[in-house]
Amino acid sequence: MNGDELKAHLEFFGELGVDGFRREPEWRARQVSDVAIADTASADHAPQVTALRIISLTSIREEIGDCTRCKLHTLGRKQIVFGVGNPNADLMFVGEAPGAEEDIKGEPFVGRAGQLLTKIIEAIDLKREDVYIANLIKCRPPDNRNPEPDEAEQCEPFLFQQIDSIKPKVIVALGKFAAQALLKTTDPISKIRGREFTYRDAVLMPTYHPAYLLRTPSAKREVWEDMKRVRELLREGED
Ligand code: URA
């Protein structure tokens, strides 16, 4: 390939949204089983340009690396808690940030709130392995404090990429922080829970966080209503 051909080749891939390449032979020979083709056409850019972009969960995790983008890496986090579950899930749950047990295990929602989330998933006839679970923030905030705006701003692009890779049919945003970040709103969770929004090609349903349900068991009734609707949405178009 001469210089002009190489230039044209790289420009072509640039237009497809590919913004870099790697030369290592091992990478070229990588398994592509977890690679999703995502349509990154954005509603924000009219006229829409549809670009095909290859995003895999593995490459998103690699991009995060041993992250030092925000101050949480200096505040006692043990590890990054990326996400867990089926990379082709129809249903994705998005929480707030890892707590102490998640920080130790490296897996989201494994503490008390996580056990309740597992029960919620099973209540709609699914298993934890069927869905994908991730958080807005990938590192544990100290003393389980709320995520701060600069932390959310640094971390949320990775959540958006995870969603683009998985392409779920339904996203359940658990609690205020996940819902507000995905919807770019400051509306309180009490106002938006149970409503159906469109996020990319998915239906986004905000509901109460399982930790809130542990403190306020009476709110479980509303979450159950939301989850029944989620089950309906997942079944729509199945037959
Ligand atoms: N709460 C969250 O929001 N995420 C977790 O992973 C655990 C508790």
Residues whose N, C-alpha, C, O or C-beta is under 5 A from the ligand:
A	BS01	URA	G95 E96 A97 P98 G99 E102 P108 F109 A113 N135
